[in-house]
Amino acid sequence: MTMSDNIPFVVSLEEKHATELEIVGGKGANLAILFQRNFNVPDAFIITTNAFQHVLNNEQTKNVLLLIDEVDVDNIKELEDISNKIKQTICNINLPNDIINLIIEHYNKLCEKNSNMNIHVAVRSSATAEDLPDNSFAGQQDTYLHVIKENLIDKIKECWASLFTARAISYRKKSNIDHKIVKLAVVVQEMISSEVSGVAFTANPITGLRNEVVIDSTYGLGEALVSGLVTPDHYEILFDKYENVEIRVKNIGEKSIHIIGKSDGGTETLVTIDNNKKIEALSDQYIIQLAKLAKQVEKSYNYQPQDLEWSFTKGKLYILQARPITTLFPIPKYAHGQSGLRCMISFGTIQGFLEPMTPLGQSLIRTLLGTLLRMIGINRNSSVEGDISSNPLRHNIFKSASNRLWIDITGILTSAAVHFFGLSMIDTGMGTIINYLVRSKLFPIKSIFSSLTTYLFLLFFISSTLLKSIRNFIFPRYGIKLFMNQIEKYHQFIDKGFEDENNQNFTNCVNHFQNIISVLPPTLAKYAFPPLLPAIISLRILGKLAKNSIDALALTRAVESNPTTEMNLMLWKLTILIKNNETTLKLFENETINNLVDIYKRKSFDKDIQLKIDEFFDNYGCRGIGEIDIGRKRWSDQPEIVLEQIRNYLKISNPDKAIDKIHDQSRQSAYEALSRIENDLRWPFIQRPLVNFLFNRLKILFSIRECPKFYGLIQTFGKCRKELLSKANLAVNENLISNVDDIFFLYINELKSLAYDTDHKQYDKIDYWKNLILQRRLEYTKQMSCKRIPLILLSNGTTYYDATTISDETNQQIELIEGEYIGSPVSPGVYEGKVRIVDDPMNSKLEPGEILVCTATDPAWTSLFPIVGALVLEMGGMLQHGAIVSREYGLPAVVGVANAKNIFHNGQ
């Protein structure tokens, strides 16, 4: 029998093949890397995946593995039966003599090195899909300790069989990992008779803190600890920037039992004597030594945090295993010139959109917001070239991690302006955490003179805006008119640049796209901020004047129309038209959504209805789920979303729930709230005129709050997206990219290069562009499965997912009784109904009157609001989209309810 492709069946740790993942699996490769880097690793050899492949090629094995393709992983009995059949088949296979001889030969070499011809070994599985930077599902395959020569071959076969436990089969099927591509190697490692053993994390797996090592230790073998059979000693060791070490936390566990090896093989469990239960298993000297060793291992892996298993005997520390910690949220990189602790807030949380963004989407937002900040004197040392760059070292404020944008607010936290900075209106949890960070003095405030130029720039901008705001206070409709006129001119500029004579090649298109980006921020700064500021000030003052602040909030229901309201009313009128057309109504009731899309695209609806649907898409087809990312599809790309929304509206049978009626009722409730405020005034003769004046300004000016985003950003994105995709066909035709939407996986500077290569037919770049885009697509797809996103990240790794553990100013935490949950009321009312948890508005399965529970919402969710009874969000604040729309619709709403989707369940 020969080795296939010169890959041996067995390798030692020092051999070159021992670090190759596909040959020795994740665990084996990590051990060999540590061994070859001269860390103290017990010697071992590895039975390679080539030997395992020989087992799989056995006819009996081939046949039994076919059962996996048909198994229902949710049927536990069926899954267990198939698992047992596969394992039994593998364990009964007769291995060829040459494989057995190779294994025994390597075992004998270990014995010779130890001057003991029957040493005990550990037999550990090493799969090609475990212990990797992106996958860590260790523990799904078996490990056998204190194995002796007589049963070594049997234990190796049992290790191979453990790849097909019920748990492992289920995990792989649910993770879409084909069992045919996962291979298994087996590590046979010299057994250390541990006096003490345990695990060490080179970063705190709970808080995310990167400069902290967490160690758990117990007597004997680590099996008792990893199996959860003992309460170990627990240490948290802090490293400062000078590498000084401090044991910050020390908890001595009971260690009630310990496991040791038996002289004739196998292990036994012993009860720990009472005196030893109270004594540290490992002295502080060795704990610090181990922490330093753990950090050395991490450094050897390019500072990627590691999860280690270790052993201590006869005054020596050994590393038994190393694997990446995959549960830590990645930290955005420092930009050039940055140092010290930095604080970053989630852009996605502010937008109510937590899914990953495409590279072009990130680059576009970074450039728009970066330009806006430079206009007002902030981040002046940055440039547009840095914003559009794919190099993270050039991203000073708008950084990227996990394919999401993070806003570095360190400059605000260290300035005197921090006392005027609040995020509670946007997200209550975020605001609570920021207040805590300010109180904790983690970010010392710098002298005002250190940022004097910034303050002067800011003062100039604020002064100019204030003067215009005063004018808008006096003449509110003038400010609105000025903004809309300027937006019209801005869109004429967009359209002219995309006309054929100005847009003849890909480079022309991308250049105009970049020109648009440079024009939009000053347009919004000069014409959107001045009318919006008086509206916000009016609301704040009304909140102070009102006896009940909820009444002040209710006044926003009288706000004149805005793009979202107009969109809903237009969709409702279209729904009424369909209701009154028997033929079309039957189509919506009986046809599948795909058939309805086909009818729409063929323009086969009745003429009046087709016209109105086309009109809706002309006005609002630029909207979509996650619309803040230009790389996401729009409603015009996915008309099924809008047609499904019309179906939702058709479910509304209660006339009081009609959209126009809801708006009328909502507006009426605002005037009722105004009456209550006026009746409760302390000095009505003086205060009533002021309340009416402010209410009038709020009613007119607050309608602009969504206009900058819709007319400025979303309509712009829709037009640019359409033109860029059209020109991307040129790159597809030149075979530089595979699909037109590949362009969204490039940063703006890269898009410019692709356009140049396309227009100049640079065919030598084909492989470069295709490989780059493939890598970006794979990373984007991987990040789509990341559902839990922190609100705030610190550069030391600390992650804040919610504010439930944050104490208030008096260091008190609110105590709740069973059934009580904390949240922030953003729209008044009381409602009782059934819960509906929704992750995707397109597949909501919402029924009229249900309580919508979700993480957050953006404008694409708005059409669900008319059919729900109330709203509960895990994130958000007073000015978050869901809160604003809830108030307009008169829906009771609570935001900032941490883990709401786990607390509640459908139908509750």
N, C-alpha and C positions, 0 to 999 in steps of 0.2 A: 504493500500500500504506500502511496506517495503523498507528499504534501501538495495541496493545490496552490498554484501561483507562487511557489516558494515560501508560502506562509507556514511556519512550523505549527505543530499541534500543541507544543509546550514551550514557553519561554521563561527565562529568569528575569528578575527585575532590572538587571544591568543591561540587558539587550535592547537594541534600538526598537524592535517591534513592540516592546513592553509599554511604550508610551503612545501607541497608535490605537485610538478609540475603537475602530472597527474590528480590531484584532483581539483586544483585551478588555473591552468594555470600560465604562466610566470609572468604576472603583479601581480596577487594575491599573488603568492609565494614571490615575491620581497617585496611587501608591508608588508606581515606578518613577514618576516625576519627582516625588519627595525623596525617594531612595537615591536617585541620580543627582539630586541637589544636596546630598549628604545630610539630610535630616535623619534622626534616629528612628528608623523604621525597621520592625522585625523583618528578617529576610523572608522571601517568598518566591514561588514560581506560579505561573498562570497557565491553565489549560485554555487555549485560545478558542475564539469563535469558530475557527476552522474545524476543530474537533466536534463542536456542537452541531455544525452544519452537517457533518457526517451522520450524526444521530437523526437529524431532521430528514435526511435523504433516505433513511430506512423506510421501506414500503409500508410497514405497520404504522410508523409514525405519521407518514404522509396521509394515510387514510383517516386516522383518528383526528388529525388536525383540521380536516375539512368540516368537522362538526362545529368549529368556532364560527364559521361564516353564517350559520343558521341559528345560532343560539340567541335566545331572548335574555339579555343580561338582567332584566327586571324579574325574571322567573328564577327565584333563588334555588329551588330544587333542581330544575333543569340545568342551571349553571354549575351547581356543585357536582352533579352526576357526570357531566361532560368533562369537568376539570379532573375528577378522580380517574376517569378512563384514560385521559391523556397522560396523567402522571404515572399511572400504573404501567402503561405501555413503554414509557421512557425508562422507568426503573428496571424493567425486565429485559431491556436490550442487552445483547452480548457484545461488548466492545472488542474490536480487533486486538490481537496481542501486541502489535507494534505501538498502539496508543497506550495500552496498559503498561508496557515496558518503559516507555518514555516517562510516564507519570512516576513510576516507582524509581526510575533512575534519578529524576530530579529530587524526589523525596529523600533518597539515600544521600545525595549531596548535602541537603540541609542537615541530615543526621551527622555527616562527617564534620561539618563546620562546628557542630555542637558537641562533638565527641560522645554522641549518644545515638545508638543505632535504632532507637524506637521513640523518637521525640513525638510530642503531641503537637498537632497543628490545628489551625482554624481553617475551615472550608467555607469560603464566602462567595456568593454569586456576584457577578459583575456584568450587568446588562449594558448594551450599547445605548440605551435610552434612559439611563439613570445617572445620578451624580453629575449632571451636565449643567452649564450655566443657565440653561433655559428650562430644564426639567429636573426636578429632584423628587422622585417618588421612591426614595430608598425605603427598604423594609418590606417591599412587596415580594422580594425573593428571599430564600432562606439562608441562614448562617448556622454552621455547626461548629461547636467548640470542643476542644480536647479530643480531637479525632486521632485514632491510632492507625498504624499501618494496615492492620487486618480489615478495617472497614472503610478505608480511604476511598476506594473505587465506588462503593455503594453510596457514600455521602456525596461524591461528585455527581453521580447520576441523580440523586435526590435534589441537588442544587439545580441541575438542568430542568428537572421536572417542576421545580417551584416557579419557573417562569409562567406556568399555566395554572396557578392557583385561581380560584374563583375571583378573588379580589383583583389579581393582576389582569385577568382576561377582561373583567368588567371595566377597569380603569382604562385600558387601552382602547376598548371599543367606544367608550364614551368620549375619549379624547381623540378619536379618529386616528389612532396609531395602528397601522396594519401589523398584526402579529408576525407576518412573514418578514418584515424588515427589522424586527427587534431580535438581536442575537445575544447569546449569553456566553460569557467566559466564566471561569471559576478560578478564584484566587486560593491557593494553598499556602498559608502563612504560618511561620513559626509561632507557636503558642507561648505567650508571656504569662507566667503564673502571677497574675496581678495581685499586689498587696492592696492597691487602691486604683480605681479607674473611674472614667467618667466621660463627659462631653465638654467641649469648650467652643463658644461662639466668638468669633473675632469682632463682631458687632452685636449690639443688644437687639435680639430678634423681636422684642416687644416694642421698645421705643424707637428703634432704628438708629440709635446713637452709634456712630462709627468709631469713636475713640474710647469705647468701653468693651472689655472682654467679659463675657459671662461664663462662669464655670460651675458645673455640677459635679460632685464627687461622692463616691461611696466605697465601702470596703469590697475587696474581691473583684470579680469580673464585672464588667459594665452591663452584662445582660439584665441584672436586677433593676438597674436604673432605666435603660432604654425600654424595658417591658413595663415600667411603671409600678414595680413591686415594692419600691422603697421611696421614702422621702430623703433625698440626698442633702448634703451640705451645699449651700448655694452662695456664690460669690459674684460680685460685680466690681470689676477692677477698672479704674479710670486712668487713662493716659493723658497728660497735659501736652501742650504744644512743644515742650522741651523733653518729651518722652519720660517724664517723671511718673512713677506708678503709685497709685493709692487704692487700697482695698476700700471701696466706698460702701459696699453692703456685704454683710456676712450673716447668714442664717444657718445654724447648725441643725441638720435634719436628724431624725431618729435612726435611720439606717438599720431598721429592725431586723433585717435578714441580710445575708451575703451569700454569693454563689462562688464556689471554688471548683477547681478541676480535681477529678479523682485519678489516682495513680494508674488505674487500669483503663482509663479513657472515660469520657463523659463528664458530667458535672453533678454537683450535689448542692443543695440549699441548706444553710445553717442559720440558726438563730444567733443574732449578735448579743453578746453579754451586755448587761445593763450599763456598766461603766463605759464601755466603748461607744454606746449610743450617744453619749453626751460629749464625746471627744471628737475634735476635727479629724477627719480621715487623713487630711494632708495639711502639713504645717503652712503658716503664712509664707515662709521662705520659698517653699516649693510652689505654692499658688502663684506667687509673683513670677517665679522662674517659668512656670507653665504659661502664664499670660504673655510674657515676653516671647516665648517660643511660638505661641499661637500667632502673634503679630508678625513674627519672622516668616511663618508659613504664608500668611496673608500677603506680605510684601512680595514673596516669591511668585505669587499668582497675580502680580500687577495690581496689588491692593484690592482685589476682589474679596469681599468678606467670605470667610470659610466656617463650616461646621465640622469640628474635629472630634474624633474619638481617640482617647489617649489611655495610657496605662503607666503605672508607676510600680517599680519593684527594685529592691536593693539599691536605693538611692538614685535610680535612673528613670527618666521620663521617656516614653516611647509614643510616637504617633502611629495609630493603627489604621485610621481612615481620614480622608479629607474630602469634603464635597462643598460646592458653593451654597451659600444661603440664598435661596431664590425668593423668599417671602419679603425681602426688603425692597422698599420703593426706591428706584434710582434717584440719585441727586443730580440736579443740573450742574454743569461745570462752571468753575470760576471763569470770568472773562479776563483778558489781559489786564494786569494792574490791580485786580481785586484780591483781597485777602480778608482774614478774620471771619467771624460768624456772620452769615447772611440769612435773610428771611425772605421766603418766596410764597406768594399766594396763588391759588389755582385760578387761572383765567377761565377754565371750563366751568367752575362753580359759579363765577360771576355771570356767565352766559346761560347757565342751566343746561350745559351740554358737556357731558363727562367722557364721551367716547374720544378715541385718538383723532388727531387732526392730520391731514396730509401735509407733506413738507411744503408744498406751494401754499396751502392754507395758512400754515404757521408763518411762513416767510412774508405773506401779504399782510397779515395782522401786525406782525412785528414792525414792518416798514411803515404802515399807516400810523400806529400808535407812537413809534419812535419819532417820526416826523412831527407829530402833534406835540410831544414832550419837548423836542428841541425848540419848537416855536415859542414855548412859554419859559424857556431858559433851563429846563431840566435835561440832564444827560447830554450836555453840549459837546462832550468829548467823543460822542459816538457819531456815526455817519450813515447815510443811506447805503453806502457800499457795504458797511458792516451788517446792516439790517437784512440786506438781500442775500448775504453770504451764507453758505452752508457750514462755515467754520464756527463752532459754538464758542470759541475763544473771543469772537467779535460781538457776542450778544451780551451787552451790559445789563439790560433791564428785562427784556423779554426773552427768557431762556426756554430750553426744551428739555424734557425728560419724559420717558415713556410715551413719546409721540404726542405730548400735550404741552401747552404753553404755560409758563410760570412767570409771574411778575415779581421781580426783585424789588422789594419795598424797603430795603435796608436804609437807603438814603433818607426816607421819611422818618423811620423809627429812630434815627440818630440825629434828627434835626429838631429844632424848637417847634416846628410845625406839627409834630406828632400829637400835640394836645388838641389840635383841630381836626385830626384825622380819625375818621370812624368808618367802619365797614358794616356795622349792624344793620343799616338800611338795606344793604345788598345781601348779606348773609349773616344771620344772627350768631351762628356758631363761630364764623370767622371773626366777627367783631369781638366776641367774648375771648377768643384766644389771643387776639392782638392786644386787648386790654391787659390780659394776664402777662404777656411778654413785656409790655411797657412797665408794669408794676414790678416785674422780676429784675428789672435793670440789666437784662442781658445785652441791651443795646444802649450803651452810655450816650447821652445827648452831647453833641459837639457844640463848640462855641458858634454863635451866630456869624462871627467874622470869618469862619472857615468856609462858609458858603454864601458870602455876601453878594457875589456876582449873581448867583442863582436867585437870591431873594430880590435883587433889583430887577432882574428880568421878569420874575413872577409878579412883582409889584406893578411893573409897567403893564403887563397883560391884564392883571386883575383890575387895575384902574380903568383901562380902556373898556373892559367888559362891564364894569360897574356903571360907567357913564351911559353905555348903551342900554343897560338893564333898567336904569332910572327912566330913560326915555320910553322903554317898553312898559314900565309900570304905569306911565302916564297915558301912553298910546299903545295898548296891548295888541290891537289888530295890525298895527303898522309893522311890528316886529315879525309877526307871522307872515305877512304879505312879503316882506323883504326876504325872508328865508326861502319862501316858495319860489319867488322870482329868481333868486340866485341858483337854486337847485335846478330850475328849468334851463338856465344858461349853461350850467355845468353838464347837464345831460346832452345838450346840443353839441357841446365840445366833445363829448364821448362819441356821439353818433357820427360827427364829421370826421373824426380820426379813423373810424372804422369803415368809411366809405371806400369804394373800390380804388379810386385814384390815389388814395393815401395809404392803402393797405394791400400792396401788391404781392408781398412775400411774407414769410414767417417773421423775419427780423423787424419789418415795419410794424407788424401786429404787436410783437412783444415790446417794442420801443414805445408805442402808444399806450400800451397797458401800464408801463412804468411811468409815463407822463401823467396818466389818470391818477395813479397812486400819489404822485407829488402834489397834485392840485386839490384832491379831496380834503386832506386835513385842514389846510388854512380856510377852505370854504366853510367847513363845519365849525371851526373855532370862531370865525368872525360872525357867522350868521345864526348858528344854532344855540350856542351858549347864552348869549344875551337875553333871548326870550325865555329860556328855560330857568335861568337863575331866579327871576322874580316869582315864577310859579313855585319853586321850592321854598323860597323865603316866605311866601304867602302861606303855604301849608304849615311851615314850622310855627309861624306866629298864631295861626288859627288853632294849632295844637295846644299852644300855651293859653289861649283865651278860652278854649272850650273846657267845661267842667269835666267832661269825659272825652279823652283823646280819641276814642273809637269814633265818636261823632265827627271829629275833624277828618278822620280818614274817610268816613262815609261821604264827605263833601266831594271827593274825587269822582264819585259816580255821576256827577253832573257835568263832568268835563266834556267839552265839545268833541266831535268825532276825531278819530285818529286812524292810521292805516289799518290796524288790526280790526277795529270796530267796523270800518267800512268794508273790509274783506268779508267778515262774517255776515254782515247784512246783505252783501251782494250774493253770497253763497245761499243765504236763506231765501232770497227772492227767486233764485234759480230753482231751489227746492220746491217752492210754492208753484212755480211754473210747471215743474214735473208732476207734482201732485194733481194738478188740474188737467194734465194730459194723460188720458187713460192708457194710450199705447205705450208711451215712454215709462209711465209708472209701472206697468206690467214688466217691462224690460228690467227695471231696477229691482223689482221684487223677485224675478224668476231667473235672470241670466247670471252666470258667473261673472266675477269682476274682470276676468281676462276677456270675456266676450264683450263686456261693456266698453273696455278700452279699445277693442278692435272696432266696435261700432263708432266710437268717437273719432278714431284715427281715419276711418273711411268716410267720416262726415255723414253718417247715415241716420243720425237722430233727426227728428222733425226740425224743419228749418229754423223756427224761432228758438228752439232749445239749443240746437247746435251753435247758433249765433251767440247765445248768452254764455255757453260753455267756453267758446273761443274767446269771448270778451274777458271772461274770468281769467283764463290762462294768459292773455295778453297783459293783464294788469298784475296778476299775482303768481304767474308761473315761475317767477324768479325765486319764490319761497321754497322751503324744503326743511326736512329734519336735519338739524345741525347746519343750518344755512350760513352760519358765521364762517364756515370752512368752504372756500370756493371749490374744493375738490369733491364736495358731497353733491349727490344728484339733486336736481330741483324738481318741483312738481311738474314742470313741463317735460322732464325726462321720465317721470313716474306718474302719469295721469291717474293711475289706479288709486293713488292716495286720496286725491280730491273726490273721485267718484265714490270711494268708500265713505268719505265724510258726508257726501250727499245722502248715502244710504243711512248713516247715523241720524241725520236730520229728519229723514222720512219716518224714523221711528217715533218722533215726537208727536204724540196724539193730543196731549193736554194743551189747550189753547193758551193757558197761562205760561207755558214753556216756550212759546214761539219766540224767536230771537228778537224781533222788533218789540214784542210785548215785554220781554225781559229788560231790554234797554229802557223802555218807557218806565217800567216799575223801578228800575235801578235809579233813574234820574229823579223820580218822585221821592224815593227814600232819601236822596241827598237833600232835597228841600225840607223834608221832615227833620233831618238832622240839623239843618240850618236853624229851623224854628226852635229846636231844643237848646241849641247853643245860645240863641238870642234870649230865650226865656231864663236861662241860668246865669246871664251876665250880671256881674256885681254892680257895675255902673252903666246900665243900658243906654243912657242918654249920650254918653261919650263913646262907649265901645261899639254900639250897634252900627253906626256909620262905618267904622273901621272894619268890622266883620264883613259887612256887605261889600265894601270896596275890595277887600282881600279875596272874598269868595268870587267876585266878578273876575278878578285877575287870574285866579286859580282855574276857573271854568274855561277861560279863553286860552291861556298860555300853557297849561299843563298838557294840552292836547299835542304839543310838539314833542313830548318826551320820546315817542317812538319814531318820529319823522327822520331824525338823523340816521338811525339804523336802517330804516326801510328805504328811504329815498337816496340816502348817501351810500350806505354799504351794500344792502341786499340787491337793490336794482343795479348798482354798478357791477357787483359780482356776477349777476345774471347775464349782463351784456358781455362782460369780459370773458366769462366762461364759454359762452356761445362762440365768440370769435376765435378764442384760443383753440378750442376743439376743432373748429373748421380748419384752421391753419395747421393743426397737428396732423391732419391727413397727409400733408406734404411730407412730414417726417416718416409716417407709416409707408408712404409710397416709395421713399428712398431706403426703406428697411432699416432706418436708424432706431426706430421703436416698433413695438409689436401692435400696440393699441393706442387710439387717440388719447384715452384717459391716462396713459403712462406719464403725460406731462405733469400731472398733479403730484407725482412722486419725485419732483425736482424742486429745488429752491430757485428763487428768481434768477440769481446769477447763473445757475446751471441751465435754466430755461433759455436764457439769452445765448448761451454757448450752443445749446441744441439747435436753436433757430439759425445761428450762423452756420453750423455744420450741415444743416438741411439745405440752406440756400446755396452753400458752396460745395455741396456733394462730397463731404468728408467721410468717405466710406470706411476709412481705416478706424473710425470711431464707433463702428457698429457694435462690436463686442463690449466696449466700454459702457455705452449707454444702456444696452440691454442687461448687462450684469448689475449695474448700479440700480436700475429700476427694479429688477427682480429682488435684490436684497432689501430694498425699501418696502416693496410690497409684502414680503414675508414678515418683516418687522411690524408693519402696520397691522397685518392680519393677526399676528401674535398678540399685539397690544389690545385688539378688540375684545379679547377674553378677560382683560383686566377691568373688573367692575368696581373695585373699591379704590377710590382716589382720595388722597388726603386733601384737606382744605388748605393746610399750610405745611410747608417744608422748611426746615432749617438746614444749612449747609453741613452741619455736623451729623446729619442723618435723622435727626428727630422729626417724627411725623405726627401730625395732629389730624386724625380722621373726623373727629367731632369734638364738641366741647363738654361732653358728659362728665369728664374727670377734672374739669377746670373749676377751681373754687372762685368765689366772688371776691370783691374788695376786702371783705372781712375774713377771708380764708374759710368761709363756710360753704358747704355743699348742700343743695336742697335735698331734703330727704323725702322720698316718695313712698306712699303706701301702694300695695299691690293694685294694679289696674290704672295707676296714674302715670302719665308720661309728660315730659317737658317739651314745650314748643312755643312758638311766638305767634300770637294772633295777628293776622294781617288783613282779615276781612271779617266783620262781625256777623254773628248769627249762631243758632243752635240747630243741629240737624241729626237725625237718626236714620241710618240706612245700612245697606250691605256694602262690604268692602270689595273693591276691585283693584288688585295690584297690577300695574301696567309698566312694562319696560319699553314697549315700542308702540307709539300711537297708531301705527298702521294696522297692528294686530291686537288691538286693545280688548276686544270682546266685551266692551262696556255696554251695559244695559241702562236705560233711562232711570235716573234716580239713585244710581250707585255712588258710593264715596270713592273718588279717585285717589289712590295712594301710589306715589311714584317718587323717584329720586329728585328730579327737578324738571322744569318744562321750559321750552323755548317757543317762539310764535307758531311753529308747526303743530303744536298741541292744541292751539286755541279752539279749533272746531269741535273738540271733545267737551269743552266746558258747558255748552248749553244743555247737554243731556245728563250731566252729573249733578248730584245733590250737594256735594261738599268736596273739599280738597284737603289732602294731607301730603306735605312734601318733606323729604328728609333734609333738604337744603333750601336756602333762600332767605330773603328778608323782605322788608317793606316795599322795596323797589324792584324786586325780582319779578320776572314776567308773570309767573303764576299768581303772585299776590295782586298785581295790578289788574289783571283780567278778572280775577275772582271778585274784586271790589266792583268792577264795572257790571258784572253779571249778578251781583248780590248774593254770591255763594259764600257760605261760611268757609274760612280757610285758616289752617294752622301750618306754619312752616318750621323748619329746623327740628323736626322730630327724628332724632338719631335712630337709625336702623328700623325705620317704620315698616319697611317691606318685610323685615323678619319678625317684627313684633306682631303685626296683623296678618290675617290670611284671607284668601278669597271666600266670600260668602259670610264672613263673620258679621 
